[in-house]
Amino acid sequence: MLPRPLETEPLSGSAIADRLRALDAWLSAHAPLWEPRPFVTWRPAWWGDAPELAAWVQTVDEGVLQALEDHLGANVEVPERLASLAEQAAALTDLTPLARAQVAPRGRGVKSRKGEQVGGFLAATEHALRGGDAVVVEWCAGRGHLGRTLSERLEREALLLERDASLCAPARGAAERPRVRHVCVDVLDETVHHALPDRGAFVALHACGRLTDRMLDVALAHGASAIAAAPCCAHRLFGAPRYAPRSAIGRASALSLDASALRLSVLDEASVSPRERARRQREHWLRVAVDLLARGATGLDEHFSFPSVSAEQIDLSLVDFVDWVQRTHGLPVPAGWDPDQVGAAATEQLRVIRAGAIVRRVARRPLELWLALDRAQSLVEAGLEVSVGTFCARTATPRNILIVGRAA
Ligand SMILES: C[S@@+](CC[C@H](N)C(=O)[O-])C[C@H]1O[C@@H](n2cnc3c(N)ncnc32)[C@H](O)[C@@H]1O
């Protein structure tokens, strides 16, 4: 698959379907590379097909690994295959901002990153929301910064829907506005329909996973005049076994995205403190040591999975941690195991796992954009005029893709 030329305009019209098809072909072709989770599958099948890349994964040094973990585009030498995949992924996920300039949100109580998100959302959607008197419906509104800002800017009524009662009161310092109603409701519940106006302008800033799809369904059912959604937390399926593709192209795709595949789409270059990074590394190291013992005891190349652990358990010595997993989760342990030897092997195995995760991460943004474009294309199929682009910098939020649709 050749990389496409970089975009100069937000995606709209047939460009949405074209890009979705291109992403679908690329993700399907490279599925063996990104579907297996390195923590679970230690020797993925692709190692046989890409020996140069497999050798790199098994031998890359710690400095290069850390640089790539900090920033996937770090200026370090990587195998040609990895560089080429990263280049293709970058071209396929190129997006332009939906608006050139942001609109500053008003009101105290809006934190700066949230302020940037709201300002960007506003600038990117104003053209679609302007005109008419549609009530603005904010879906999974949290404190409702977006809905309040849109209400003021567009001089419209706003209905803010949020499940958490403690968030339905305005943030301290945020002025209450007569045109704004904050309603406590579970948007997955059928009663939500009773609260909704016809032909509203539906907006959702980071409604998690299936909650975004629920908004698209409900908004279309209520004849929405406009719909704008910036999805996040794709893996939150609320009981569904996998992502249900919405567009004809998505439904015809060979991709089958369960929570584990969806989680990859939101795995970002973490800006965590060195302390937090060290703790995570220690937890991973302990888990890999446990896995080594289980694989050694059973002779099976199978991952030993157990639920999350507390900070206290992460501080245990390897021997005590293994003892705890044995008692609480039935870990099989070979007799007379040597903690020094297992600890050293876990360090080595963890490095290989981290390198495998770097390779897998090449598919992260393509997957995220595939999901956004499947939703966008479903709105095109429903007859809306649709654009897709970014609404803020990745520093304001990594979930910066926005779908904007307007009834034709
Ligand atoms: C990631 S936050 C986004 C909040 C807000 N839109 C923002 O950007 O600040 C997601 C919000 O969805 C709300 N939520 C989750 N499940 C919900 C449901 N079933 N019905 C209504 N709101 C829900 C959560 O309480 C939370 O406030």
The ligand as an SDF file (V2000), in Angstrom:
LIG
                    3D

 27 29  0  0  0  0  0  0  0  0999 V2000
  -14.6010   11.4860   29.7640 C   0  0  0  0  0  0  0  0  0  0  0  0
  -15.8940   12.2670   30.5780 S   0  0  0  0  0  0  0  0  0  0  0  0
  -16.2100   13.6330   29.5040 C   0  0  0  0  0  0  0  0  0  0  0  0
  -16.9760   14.7340   30.1680 C   0  0  0  0  0  0  0  0  0  0  0  0
  -17.1210   16.0170   29.3340 C   0  0  0  0  0  0  0  0  0  0  0  0
  -17.7890   15.7930   28.0990 N   0  0  0  0  0  0  0  0  0  0  0  0
  -15.7610   16.6250   29.1320 C   0  0  0  0  0  0  0  0  0  0  0  0
  -15.1800   16.5340   28.0650 O   0  0  0  0  0  0  0  0  0  0  0  0
  -15.2510   17.1940   30.0950 O   0  0  0  0  0  0  0  0  0  0  0  0
  -17.2480   11.1980   30.2700 C   0  0  0  0  0  0  0  0  0  0  0  0
  -18.5160   11.5510   31.0380 C   0  0  0  0  0  0  0  0  0  0  0  0
  -19.5410   10.6290   30.6840 O   0  0  0  0  0  0  0  0  0  0  0  0
  -20.3180   10.3860   31.8200 C   0  0  0  0  0  0  0  0  0  0  0  0
  -21.0610    9.1410   31.6170 N   0  0  0  0  0  0  0  0  0  0  0  0
  -20.5480    7.8850   31.6170 C   0  0  0  0  0  0  0  0  0  0  0  0
  -21.5170    6.9890   31.4030 N   0  0  0  0  0  0  0  0  0  0  0  0
  -22.6710    7.6920   31.2340 C   0  0  0  0  0  0  0  0  0  0  0  0
  -24.0180    7.3250   30.9550 C   0  0  0  0  0  0  0  0  0  0  0  0
  -24.3580    6.0500   30.8100 N   0  0  0  0  0  0  0  0  0  0  0  0
  -24.9420    8.3030   30.8660 N   0  0  0  0  0  0  0  0  0  0  0  0
  -24.5960    9.6160   31.0130 C   0  0  0  0  0  0  0  0  0  0  0  0
  -23.3310   10.0180   31.2680 N   0  0  0  0  0  0  0  0  0  0  0  0
  -22.3820    9.0650   31.3810 C   0  0  0  0  0  0  0  0  0  0  0  0
  -19.3050   10.3120   32.9350 C   0  0  0  0  0  0  0  0  0  0  0  0
  -19.9140   10.5050   34.2020 O   0  0  0  0  0  0  0  0  0  0  0  0
  -18.3710   11.4640   32.5390 C   0  0  0  0  0  0  0  0  0  0  0  0
  -18.7740   12.6690   33.1070 O   0  0  0  0  0  0  0  0  0  0  0  0
  1  2  1  0
  2  3  1  0
  2 10  1  0
  3  4  1  0
  4  5  1  0
  5  6  1  0
  5  7  1  0
  7  8  2  0
  7  9  1  0
 10 11  1  0
 11 12  1  0
 11 26  1  0
 12 13  1  0
 13 14  1  0
 13 24  1  0
 14 15  1  0
 14 23  1  0
 15 16  2  0
 16 17  1  0
 17 18  1  0
 17 23  2  0
 18 19  1  0
 18 20  2  0
 20 21  1  0
 21 22  2  0
 22 23  1  0
 24 25  1  0
 24 26  1  0
 26 27  1  0
M  CHG  2   2   1   9  -1
M  END
$$$$
